[in-house]
Amino acid sequence: MLDRLNHVAIAVPDLNAAVALYAGTLGAIVSEPMPLAEHGVTVVFIELPNTKIELLEPLGDASPIAGFLEKHPSGGIHHICYEVADILQARDKLRADGMRVLGDGEPRTGAHGKPVLFLHPKDFQGTLIELEQV
Ligand code: CO
């Protein structure tokens, strides 16, 4: 089911500071900030030779990462994203095996304009998993 690692997402309390760290100190290629109102986050992508890092800052009052940042005020790894060839087939297989898909289980459009789903961290060793159909 799993294909490449698409990205690792890090929740940050201050996106400008995180961008300065990655672009300046670490010399990475960093995208322009992209506000995603539907997801309640502003996203920046860092391009690495073999994958991407996604920096997430809360956007709006009901951001899904607000609670995470309350528990981890200096930020932290929020989720990892695996690529799948067929997200509906993957969802149905996971559900058949008793795994919990978050939300209503219908894929939403993620930061790359591709369909994504999230899987319950309690079913995956405490790690929030994002699946993206590429
Ligand atoms: Co993501």
Boltz pocket constraint, residues with backbone or C-beta under 6 A from the ligand:
constraints:
  - pocket:
      binder: B
      contacts: [[A, 7], [A, 9], [A, 54], [A, 79], [A, 81], [A, 130]]
      max_distance: 6.0
